[in-house]
Amino acid sequence: MSPINTPRRHLVICVLILITLNFALFLPAMRGDFLWDDKYFISENPNIQGPHFLRGFLVSPFGGFSGLDENSARMDRIMQFYRPLTSLADWLDFKVWGLNPAAFHLTNILLHTANSALLFLIVLSLRISVVPAFSGALLFSVFPLHFENAAWISGRTDLLSFLFGALSVWFLVKFLDRRRSLYLGLSSLLFLFSLLSKENAILLPVIYLFVFLRKDFGAKKAFFSILPYSAALAVWFVLRRIAFGSVGLQYSGRTLLDFFAAIGFYTAKMFFPSHLSVTINPVPVFKNPLYQIAGAILTVLFLVCLFQAVQKKWKDDRSFLAFGSYFLLLLPSVAAIFSASTISLLAWRFLYLPSAVFVASLVFVFFKALNLKAAPIILLLPILLFYGSEVYPKNQLYGNEETAFWLSIKNIEREDVLARFNIGIKGLAQDEKKSLAILDQILEDREQPLYPMLRVRIYEELAAHYTGVKRFDQAEHYFNELFKIQSSHSLVLYFNYSYFLALTGKIPEGEKIINEILKSFPQNHYVLTKAAKFYLIIKDYAKAAEFYDRDYSLFRNKQTLLLLQQLQPLLKKGN
């Protein structure tokens, strides 16, 4: 039964149920704060909060544009992420609600609800009856692997990419039904929007090509039908190239066995999405031979199916398209492990797009095997309840402020090294002994791919912590260790070291560091505000106000304005 043949009241009731279910499950997350990447991309991002966002968002790295000088732009290009429509969505939330995290969470919930409804309509348009189509949408709504996408603000990238990708599929189905060029053009435009939200939909045209061939378009017609998608891909590539300049991708050193293990692990979790950690520790996954073997088998099976498809010898078109679509949509997330800029090698949020194919196929097979119309939905209720019991506690976890979020994670050993790093750092003020044990455990694992970066970050955080609590001997120890490790360091370290020098009476040395950084980054939001903090420490309020004023003139944001206002009584008192 297609959407056209389904009574409108049935569609409305189904959508209302989806809305109710999603809000009931995900509302606890709205109490949460900006967490982790949310700060870099939103709450502490001068680009989002500044007046000139619309001028350059389409040709800027995701989360970049922290400064107007050339050195700042060069630093931004190091981040190999280009997702301007996600930045635009964040900017729109900010313009409407300001820095209210509840509003950002609400947008994510609405996007996830819209995606569930879209999946329902797409499955209906494929001539599948309303009960299995609605069952698939229900399970997709509460699928446990989606908690990170809906409950974490930065999970929005996959939500937006799915939204535009699903709309692209929707118009493709319309094109196949009515053969109107307008629908093909809209489908390709929405595919471009999907890429501009996140690049994980990049292989969607390959699926479309097989659909065209399956519909007996012929090679020539299939070629011309795929051209608009090729044009969209070219536009995305050119814009991305402008954003990053000549900076290229660097190889991470991951192996083919790691690639197979990622495929095997992700697929296993699709079938058994239970007892999920908040993050994924990739080390045991990559070392697991069962995941490696499963991933290799799936890859070989895909290649065999692909060969059969090209030769037009497949026996079941629908099975091939379902499995092929799942594999192709999974592939970009798995291939990300080969990029040196990928920090989270494995993550649940990466599975949002391929999980739609998996869930829809699972429900279709379930209903077809039982050969019943309505009874299977009753049998699916236990699965629905099981999924919900996995998702709801995670939403409650994300409903905390940042420190409480990290310290509420119980099974620390199951988390990835970045999560353990944050748990260790955030716990220093509450339980220093426990936190140091966590950080020492990270430092003991020298085989960890991120070990060099984490060693530096841990020493930086410990040096800053001990400076803040005025235990200067310990702070000096970690600063000295950092200077032994390498000759050049992050701006974070140099500023923290300047604060240490100021607090230990070596103000001229600290000021020298500040001035050198300002010469290199004269129009950088982070640099200007951190320089102002140095002068606050030494109680030179006029100089601090000068830097805050300079920052506000370049990046009009409420935080800097508030700091300027708080300085006024001190300036008057000084005069």
Rosetta blueprint (number, residue, H / E / L):
1 M L
2 S L
3 P L
4 I L
5 N L
6 T L
7 P L
8 R H
9 R H
10 H H
11 L H
12 V H
13 I H
14 C H
15 V H
16 L H
17 I H
18 L H
19 I H
20 T H
21 L H
22 N H
23 F H
24 A H
25 L H
26 F H
27 L H
28 P H
29 A H
30 M H
31 R H
32 G L
33 D L
34 F L
35 L L
36 W L
37 D H
38 D H
39 K H
40 Y H
41 F H
42 I H
43 S H
44 E L
45 N L
46 P H
47 N H
48 I H
49 Q H
50 G L
51 P L
52 H L
53 F H
54 L H
55 R H
56 G H
57 F H
58 L H
59 V H
60 S L
61 P L
62 F L
63 G L
64 G L
65 F L
66 S L
67 G E
68 L L
69 D L
70 E H
71 N H
72 S H
73 A H
74 R H
75 M H
76 D H
77 R L
78 I L
79 M L
80 Q L
81 F L
82 Y L
83 R L
84 P H
85 L H
86 T H
87 S H
88 L H
89 A H
90 D H
91 W H
92 L H
93 D H
94 F H
95 K H
96 V H
97 W H
98 G L
99 L L
100 N L
101 P H
102 A H
103 A H
104 F H
105 H H
106 L H
107 T H
108 N H
109 I H
110 L H
111 L H
112 H H
113 T H
114 A H
115 N H
116 S H
117 A H
118 L H
119 L H
120 F H
121 L H
122 I H
123 V H
124 L H
125 S H
126 L L
127 R L
128 I L
129 S L
130 V H
131 V H
132 P H
133 A H
134 F H
135 S H
136 G H
137 A H
138 L H
139 L H
140 F H
141 S H
142 V H
143 F L
144 P H
145 L H
146 H H
147 F H
148 E H
149 N H
150 A H
151 A H
152 W L
153 I H
154 S H
155 G H
156 R H
157 T H
158 D H
159 L H
160 L H
161 S H
162 F H
163 L H
164 F H
165 G H
166 A H
167 L H
168 S H
169 V H
170 W H
171 F H
172 L H
173 V H
174 K H
175 F H
176 L H
177 D H
178 R H
179 R L
180 R L
181 S H
182 L H
183 Y H
184 L H
185 G H
186 L H
187 S H
188 S H
189 L H
190 L H
191 F H
192 L H
193 F H
194 S H
195 L H
196 L H
197 S H
198 K L
199 E H
200 N H
201 A H
202 I L
203 L L
204 L H
205 P H
206 V H
207 I H
208 Y H
209 L H
210 F H
211 V H
212 F H
213 L H
214 R H
215 K L
216 D L
217 F L
218 G L
219 A H
220 K H
221 K H
222 A H
223 F H
224 F H
225 S H
226 I H
227 L H
228 P H
229 Y H
230 S H
231 A H
232 A H
233 L H
234 A H
235 V H
236 W H
237 F H
238 V H
239 L H
240 R H
241 R H
242 I H
243 A H
244 F H
245 G L
246 S L
247 V L
248 G L
249 L L
250 Q L
251 Y E
252 S L
253 G L
254 R L
255 T L
256 L H
257 L H
258 D H
259 F H
260 F H
261 A H
262 A H
263 I H
264 G H
265 F H
266 Y H
267 T H
268 A H
269 K H
270 M H
271 F H
272 F L
273 P L
274 S L
275 H L
276 L L
277 S L
278 V L
279 T L
280 I L
281 N L
282 P H
283 V H
284 P H
285 V H
286 F H
287 K H
288 N L
289 P H
290 L H
291 Y H
292 Q H
293 I H
294 A H
295 G H
296 A H
297 I H
298 L H
299 T H
300 V H
301 L H
302 F H
303 L H
304 V H
305 C H
306 L H
307 F H
308 Q H
309 A H
310 V H
311 Q L
312 K L
313 K L
314 W L
315 K L
316 D L
317 D H
318 R H
319 S H
320 F H
321 L H
322 A H
323 F H
324 G H
325 S H
326 Y H
327 F H
328 L H
329 L H
330 L H
331 L H
332 P H
333 S H
334 V H
335 A H
336 A H
337 I H
338 F H
339 S E
340 A L
341 S L
342 T L
343 I L
344 S L
345 L L
346 L L
347 A L
348 W H
349 R H
350 F H
351 L H
352 Y H
353 L H
354 P H
355 S H
356 A H
357 V H
358 F H
359 V H
360 A H
361 S H
362 L H
363 V H
364 F H
365 V H
366 F H
367 F H
368 K H
369 A H
370 L H
371 N L
372 L L
373 K L
374 A L
375 A H
376 P H
377 I H
378 I H
379 L H
380 L H
381 L H
382 P H
383 I H
384 L H
385 L H
386 F H
387 Y H
388 G H
389 S H
390 E H
391 V H
392 Y H
393 P H
394 K H
395 N H
396 Q H
397 L H
398 Y H
399 G L
400 N L
401 E L
402 E H
403 T H
404 A H
405 F H
406 W H
407 L H
408 S L
409 I L
410 K L
411 N L
412 I H
413 E H
414 R H
415 E L
416 D L
417 V H
418 L H
419 A H
420 R H
421 F H
422 N H
423 I H
424 G H
425 I H
426 K H
427 G L
428 L L
429 A L
430 Q L
431 D L
432 E H
433 K H
434 K H
435 S H
436 L H
437 A H
438 I H
439 L H
440 D H
441 Q H
442 I H
443 L H
444 E H
445 D L
446 R L
447 E L
448 Q L
449 P L
450 L L
451 Y H
452 P H
453 M H
454 L H
455 R H
456 V H
457 R H
458 I H
459 Y H
460 E H
461 E H
462 L H
463 A H
464 A H
465 H H
466 Y H
467 T H
468 G H
469 V L
470 K L
471 R L
472 F H
473 D H
474 Q H
475 A H
476 E H
477 H H
478 Y H
479 F H
480 N H
481 E H
482 L H
483 F H
484 K H
485 I H
486 Q L
487 S L
488 S L
489 H L
490 S L
491 L H
492 V H
493 L H
494 Y H
495 F H
496 N H
497 Y H
498 S H
499 Y H
500 F H
501 L H
502 A H
503 L H
504 T L
505 G L
506 K L
507 I H
508 P H
509 E H
510 G H
511 E H
512 K H
513 I H
514 I H
515 N H
516 E H
517 I H
518 L H
519 K H
520 S H
521 F L
522 P L
523 Q L
524 N E
525 H H
526 Y H
527 V H
528 L H
529 T H
530 K H
531 A H
532 A H
533 K H
534 F H
535 Y H
536 L H
537 I H
538 I L
539 K L
540 D L
541 Y H
542 A H
543 K H
544 A H
545 A H
546 E H
547 F H
548 Y H
549 D H
550 R H
551 D H
552 Y H
553 S H
554 L H
555 F L
556 R L
557 N L
558 K H
559 Q H
560 T H
561 L H
562 L H
563 L H
564 L H
565 Q H
566 Q H
567 L H
568 Q H
569 P H
570 L H
571 L H
572 K H
573 K H
574 G H
575 N L
